[in-house]
Amino acid sequence: MRIALVQPPPRSEFDRHWARFPALGIAYVASSLRAAGHELELLDGKLAGMTVDEIAARVREGRPDLVGITCMTVEYPRAVEIARRIKQDRADVPVVVGGAHVNAVGRQALVEGEAFDFACVGEGEHLACELADALERGDDPSAIPGLVSRRGGEPVTGPPRPPPDDYDALPFPAWDLFRHVETLPLITHRGCPFRCVFCSHNSGFKPRYRTPANVLDEIEEVLDRYRPRRIRIEDETFGLHMGRTKAILEGILSRGFHGRVTFSAQTRVDRADPEFMRLMKTASFETLELGVESGNPDVLRRIEKGITLEQVEHAVALAKRTGLRVWCKFILGHPHETHATIRDTIDFIAKLNPDRLSVSIMTPFPGTPIHEMALRGEGGYRLLSGGWEDFDKYSSGVLELETVSLGQLKRYQLACYLNLYARNGRLRELARLAVRNRAVGWEMARSAAGRTALEAGRRAGLERPQRVPSALSHTGGTPARK
């Protein structure tokens, strides 16, 4: 069977900023389909810069037997548009949608996307192969676990799909289908046992591991075939199973990979361990990413992060002493957040003085406890009008607090960056950063200014926010494996 896999093109400057890196999910699905004997084409709106028109034209001309589209929540409207355009030209071709958003909303992906014939809920490697094989044989695929299909125009959900039994048996991601890039992602385990209220747990709560030998074999293949400059480990918590993680690091050293490429990874601050940090540095890890989220201890308790500010300071200091670059990540707009708790975060960021910083606005992604709180109006939250295209945690925003407006959150977001560099005498570095990312910075500033004008109009009685945006009012499912 000839199959076209589609990545939607970027929607904003933030999307373009992150579009420099290929996606693991679609690369794994592609390699699994190819191993099952199917012919693959990647229509890449991100790395290859293909437009919606170009993607539709390639499907029309190439006449694949099946089209698969992946999407995050903010990309779902673009995925709907692509499917609609494809169906205008080729009403007969089956179109399946998958990805993180579909895992969270389930059958609702078909309710809102009339041009989709199927939706994949759960890990897609085996699911995609089973769907392609069933369609090739002419069988009814509706009973495939994890698949949502249409019957008489109504979505029908198959039984829940368990995760694969053996992750070592999965083919390595098909990076040869993508444009060459300098940084390639790699994942050593799936699933996260922690209960942070803002996370959708797209891979479930139970950790599922690859063996260190399998991970090391993939690194060797990636280096030999694709020759990246960097490998970014995408584990939600690198070091979750510390003995296994240290075996991977020791394997990197024993196989000499540390002399051929640099690495980065993210972990939790409560995993800070001198031996762990030393091994990472020796194994040519450049950057360590730490999810901090807030500089206020009460907020950290409310979001069930399970860490303390003291642990954060210890982890950052230890990483710096080891020679690792530190990238700290924060969120503004936690439940019951106030101006005072946000100022605590701004001050804490400057105190930590990380090498790199990311500050996002709380976004009620489907499948998260924050989503349910926002729908019920709990946590001091107020939903604003908008659709899935606004679910960009950096530049858009669909959520504000009764005590802190979205416009104020966005101005505080800018203040986090400015205060970090100004208070630590890093103005020259700030200037270089602003020039290098001027399109992203301009989008942030324009968004904050636009929200300020909107709020002025609201106060003047010219506009009132809707309590529940259409995108949030009728979500329809959670990941099957949960």
Buried (B, 14 or more C-beta within 10 A) or exposed (E): BEBBBBBBBBBBBBBBBEBEBBBBBBBBBBBBBBEBEBEBBBBBBBBBEBEBEBBBBBBBEEEBBBBBBBBBBBBBBBBBBBBBBBBEEBEEBBBBBBBBBBBBBBBBBBBBBEBBBBBBBBBBBBBBBBBBBBBEEEEEBBEBBBBBBBEEEEBBBBEEBEBBEEBEEBBBBBBEBBEEBEBBBBBBBBBBEBEBBBBBBBBBEEBBBBBBEBBBBBBBEBBEEBEBEBBBBBBBBBBBEEEBBBBBBBBBBEBEBBEBBBBBBBBBBBBBBEEBBBBBBBBBBBBBBBBBBBBBBEBBEBBEBBBBBEBBBBBBEBBBEBEBBBBBBBBBBBBBBBEEBBBBBBBBBBBBBBBEBBBBBBBBBBBBBBBBBBBEEEBBBBBBBBBBBBBBBBBBBBBBBEEBBBBBBBBBBBBBBEBBBEBBEBEEEBEEBBEEBEEBBEBBEEBBEEBBEBBEEBEEEEEEBEEBBEBBEEBBBBBBBB
